[in-house]
Amino acid sequence: MTTLTDRTGKTVPQVTWPTRQGDEWVNVTTDDVFKGKTVAVFSLPGAFTPTCSSTHLPRYNELASVFKENGVDEIVCISVNDTFVMNAWLADQEASNIRVIPDGTGEFTDGMGLLVDKSDIGFGKRSWRYSMLVKDGVIDKMFIEPQKPGDPFEVSDADTMLSYINAEAKAPASICVVSKPGCPFCAKAKDDLKAANLPFEEISLGKDATLTSLRALSGKETVPQIFIGGQCIGGSEELAAYLAK
């Protein structure tokens, strides 16, 4: 396996990425992304792959407001994929807080010393999984996954990065709203959460889950059911009482 390089203290590679924005090709340079800004970067083997889609990107997206409160101007995801794939993945993930960079040729990743051969699983040259904090183009800190077989995911996660930036920073509790279309009580619960500036994920009955799933999770059959930090708070009235505290 290629020896992985820690470039802490060095400048990021100077690269121009062709990106597709709408119906136009737009060249994005390293300076466009990093100059004069504090940027949290995470890089991964591929869009639409399991760990990247289920955990790595979603958690950075979820914690974006906390990163911003702690001095991070932007969160960037870099992967050795083309711009169409990266744009489709971002849309599929509904990760509006993340900027994706398509390092399609691997030039940036190679310059980072983290381009690895994943031909054994049909990928070809891809990025090793890592994260880094970049300040005005200079790498302040890197978290490179350990060099072991497979796709380790131990240190490049959003919580590790946030802890480095501010060990006292508190991540908000994860919130999920189980709802169904046309339910006025569901709409009120979601409006209350938005008014409180609390991000949440919505599970819609009939689309994402069934009544059986709701019954198994909460023991109830009415909607909405709001879950906060692993606990079922209840419906819209219970949520209002919870927020009032």
Order of alpha helices (4+ residues) and beta strands (2+ residues): beta-beta-alpha-beta-alpha-alpha-beta-alpha-beta-alpha-beta-beta-beta-beta-alpha-beta-alpha-beta-alpha-beta-beta-alpha
